Amino acid sequence: MSEDQSRRDALRGALAFAASMGAAMAASMARPREAHAQAAAGDVTTLTALQRAEYDAIRTYSTAESILMTDLSSDPQASTVRAVAAYYRGQHEAHANALRTAITAAGGTPIDPTTVFFMPPTGFRATVANIIKLAANKEKAAAVAYAEAVRSLGTAERAQLAAAIGGVETQHWIVLYLLAKGVVQPGMNAATMLNQLCPQAFVASVGTGTAGLEAVAEYQYAPNAT
């Protein structure tokens, strides 16, 4: 298989995954919601599981940043991947905070972040390539979990929150997937374009202190072909 064909296949895979996540979320949003009292009890369990996963992602990225800055600092790609990790960690922190608000509003107790620790997979060896793959796996799992959560959450507000976060996890996964496949090469351009690749921590604003893609200016069309 040629290099161009491999890149085309990788792009098709990323776009297909994003499309499937969007379709699942859209279909789930259309489902009838349960009665408020019944929904709140089940929703707390779902939301706290999602929040724990967010803290797991935060711990993973924080650990990766430390390793990339010390043990792997001689790797020419380390500084760029560390910038990606720091940027994504910040967005996961925003997700965890929004989930904290939702859990409290539903009458639950948010996760204590000090109880969540980074647990490397069995046989994991710290290399730049493996860190990218580890992050990609976690973001993919998160995207799927949020799509499933949208289907089960009992209020439109909580479902919107899950959809708004899940879409961003999918954005994270696409970038990491393309990095892992070699379609996108870690370099200064990748580091400086992060705020354009994943510009907001939420797809849509979900309350005070959050901003979604509606805050990103739309493209203006060129008056001619150039």
Solvent accessible surface area in square Angstrom, and as a share of the most:
residue,aa,sasa,rsa
1,M,176,0.79
2,S,66,0.43
3,E,114,0.51
4,D,90,0.47
5,Q,54,0.24
6,S,48,0.31
7,R,88,0.32
8,R,117,0.43
9,D,48,0.25
10,A,3,0.02
11,L,77,0.38
12,R,129,0.47
13,G,29,0.28
14,A,1,0.01
15,L,117,0.58
16,A,62,0.48
17,F,29,0.12
18,A,30,0.23
19,A,67,0.52
20,S,54,0.35
21,M,23,0.10
22,G,39,0.37
23,A,63,0.49
24,A,38,0.30
25,M,17,0.08
26,A,67,0.52
27,A,60,0.46
28,S,7,0.04
29,M,77,0.34
30,A,86,0.67
31,R,121,0.44
32,P,128,0.81
33,R,65,0.24
34,E,85,0.38
35,A,71,0.55
36,H,125,0.56
37,A,85,0.66
38,Q,121,0.54
39,A,3,0.02
40,A,16,0.13
41,A,74,0.57
42,G,42,0.41
43,D,4,0.02
44,V,30,0.17
45,T,97,0.57
46,T,34,0.20
47,L,0,0.00
48,T,23,0.13
49,A,64,0.49
50,L,9,0.04
51,Q,0,0.00
52,R,109,0.40
53,A,46,0.36
54,E,2,0.01
55,Y,15,0.06
56,D,36,0.19
57,A,9,0.07
58,I,11,0.06
59,R,68,0.25
60,T,5,0.03
61,Y,9,0.03
62,S,49,0.32
63,T,41,0.24
64,A,7,0.05
65,E,25,0.11
66,S,57,0.37
67,I,36,0.18
68,L,0,0.00
69,M,114,0.51
70,T,81,0.47
71,D,113,0.59
72,L,31,0.15
73,S,69,0.44
74,S,110,0.71
75,D,49,0.25
76,P,126,0.79
77,Q,60,0.27
78,A,1,0.01
79,S,62,0.40
80,T,7,0.04
81,V,8,0.04
82,R,77,0.28
83,A,35,0.28
84,V,4,0.03
85,A,3,0.02
86,A,37,0.28
87,Y,59,0.22
88,Y,0,0.00
89,R,63,0.23
90,G,34,0.33
91,Q,14,0.06
92,H,1,0.01
93,E,63,0.28
94,A,32,0.25
95,H,0,0.00
96,A,1,0.01
97,N,91,0.47
98,A,16,0.13
99,L,0,0.00
100,R,89,0.32
101,T,94,0.55
102,A,16,0.12
103,I,0,0.00
104,T,82,0.48
105,A,85,0.66
106,A,14,0.11
107,G,71,0.68
108,G,17,0.17
109,T,114,0.66
110,P,28,0.18
111,I,22,0.11
112,D,75,0.39
113,P,39,0.24
114,T,95,0.55
115,T,70,0.41
116,V,8,0.05
117,F,141,0.59
118,F,42,0.18
119,M,149,0.66
120,P,72,0.45
121,P,65,0.41
122,T,149,0.87
123,G,77,0.74
124,F,55,0.23
125,R,166,0.61
126,A,39,0.30
127,T,30,0.18
128,V,7,0.04
129,A,56,0.43
130,N,43,0.22
131,I,8,0.04
132,I,9,0.05
133,K,100,0.43
134,L,15,0.07
135,A,5,0.04
136,A,8,0.06
137,N,99,0.51
138,K,53,0.22
139,E,2,0.01
140,K,91,0.39
141,A,63,0.48
142,A,16,0.12
143,A,0,0.00
144,V,57,0.33
145,A,40,0.31
146,Y,2,0.01
147,A,7,0.05
148,E,83,0.37
149,A,5,0.04
150,V,0,0.00
151,R,116,0.42
152,S,61,0.39
153,L,2,0.01
154,G,3,0.03
155,T,22,0.13
156,A,57,0.44
157,E,128,0.58
158,R,23,0.08
159,A,0,0.00
160,Q,71,0.31
161,L,10,0.05
162,A,1,0.00
163,A,20,0.16
164,A,3,0.02
165,I,0,0.00
166,G,0,0.00
167,G,17,0.16
168,V,0,0.00
169,E,0,0.00
170,T,8,0.05
171,Q,39,0.17
172,H,0,0.00
173,W,19,0.07
174,I,37,0.19
175,V,18,0.11
176,L,4,0.02
177,Y,44,0.17
178,L,19,0.09
179,L,14,0.07
180,A,44,0.34
181,K,122,0.52
182,G,22,0.21
183,V,24,0.14
184,V,53,0.30
185,Q,107,0.47
186,P,20,0.13
187,G,27,0.26
188,M,137,0.61
189,N,114,0.58
190,A,12,0.10
191,A,23,0.18
192,T,88,0.51
193,M,82,0.37
194,L,9,0.04
195,N,92,0.47
196,Q,122,0.54
197,L,71,0.36
198,C,0,0.00
199,P,39,0.25
200,Q,41,0.18
201,A,16,0.12
202,F,6,0.03
203,V,53,0.30
204,A,34,0.26
205,S,43,0.28
206,V,37,0.21
207,G,45,0.43
208,T,149,0.86
209,G,83,0.80
210,T,30,0.18
211,A,42,0.33
212,G,0,0.00
213,L,67,0.33
214,E,117,0.52
215,A,66,0.51
216,V,62,0.36
217,A,95,0.73
218,E,149,0.67
219,Y,202,0.77
220,Q,158,0.70
221,Y,207,0.79
222,A,66,0.51
223,P,133,0.84
224,N,95,0.48
225,A,112,0.86
226,T,145,0.84
